[in-house]
Amino acid sequence: MTFNFDRPHDRTAVPGEKWGRYAGRDILPLWVADMDFAAPPAVIDALHQRIDHGIFGYTEAWPSLNAVVIDAIANDHGWQVESEWLIWLPGVVTGFNLACRAVGEAGDSVFTATPIYPPFLFAPDNSERKLLTCPLELEDGRWQWNREATEASLGARTRLFMLCNPHNPVGRVFDRDELTWIANLAEKRDMVICSDEIHCGLVLDEHRPHIPIAALDSAVARRTITLMAPSKTWNIPALYASFAIIPDAELRRRFRRAMRGIVPQVNVLGMVAAEAAYRDGDTWRRALLDYLRGNRARVLEAVATMPGLRTTSPEATCLAWIDCRDSGIDDPAAFFEHAGVGLSDGKGFGLPGFVRLNFGCPRATLDEALSRMSDALAEHAMRMR
Ligand SMILES: Cc1ncc(COP(=O)(O)O)c(C=O)c1O
């Protein structure tokens, strides 16, 4: 079966954040992390069938849903998960906020490395925890952990280490050595790890497999809350079906306690879509990854010619993290928006001077956006002369 990722879709025909932000303006939205591709046919068919049933009563996750998720994780990542470890959630952001609430107590601290997907930065405070951060550093063309600085930034009351792997926005797939170092640090400092692995289905570098940190060994698994979802991989984020994997019974109890009366069950349509995606979506996913690799190459090629801009090759995700600090432009997100391209501002990720470009769109849209960026930069360079 072939899938046509070049096909344009009029996303302004329905309400939606990505295109709605610039309604009526000639600005191509390459910001929020959803893609301009229709979901896989298998997912759409499953949704049609469920809708045709006509009754949408309260529904808990069912055995065949858990079974396909467990199979997919075993096949893709070599990690054997048990059904009772799964807790379905209406969102991964919900999951890491719950982790902040379930681990330690008010006044404790939570660590995360920056730059980072913005809701990580607010989650600790939402649960009266203190946020501690340390920057990732660019070394040899890859974003890396500064291990000494990371350890030094932890406090006596740091109870939770929030990891994002694959990483948004820098696109790294952390390797076994890095993950083992994090796991050892968590053990030494008696921290729980909350690992947001929402992008694990979007690994672009075939020689860098995603390793769930909890899959390192059972001791690491016991101190880890892993968060996953079909939402990024199969482009169904507004269906809000996600899950936590918590092998330790006591940690699971604390997590459920934090949910009680506040977090609802997952929408039945989200779970129907999730089951179809994990069971029947792999051919589509592989075709998508090929297409995204092509788009990534376009971005890398174009950015290399843009004066004052540089980027690294994202190992996973459909996101390019672009350093504009040498361009002489004060507010690059505003500059490119003015040029007709809507990007995410690095400021919100804790690193001003950068922008994040989402290349999950038809190639024609991407090429047009890159050419607008190039033209605007050329004009800017002329004016600066
Ligand atoms: C790393 C990461 N975590 C979580 C989310 C959002 O998760 P959800 O919409 O399930 O809350 C995103 C969306 O971009 C993300 O990039």
The ligand as an ORCA input file, in Angstrom:
! r2SCAN-3c Opt
* xyz 0 1
  C       7.639     15.772     24.614
  C       6.157     15.970     24.562
  N       5.390     15.531     25.574
  C       4.050     15.688     25.560
  C       3.419     16.318     24.508
  C       1.938     16.500     24.500
  O       1.305     15.406     25.044
  P      -0.272     15.373     25.218
  O      -0.868     16.178     24.127
  O      -0.589     13.923     25.167
  O      -0.551     15.949     26.576
  C       4.171     16.795     23.442
  C       3.530     17.526     22.333
  O       4.165     18.145     21.525
  C       5.573     16.610     23.460
  O       6.343     17.028     22.456
*
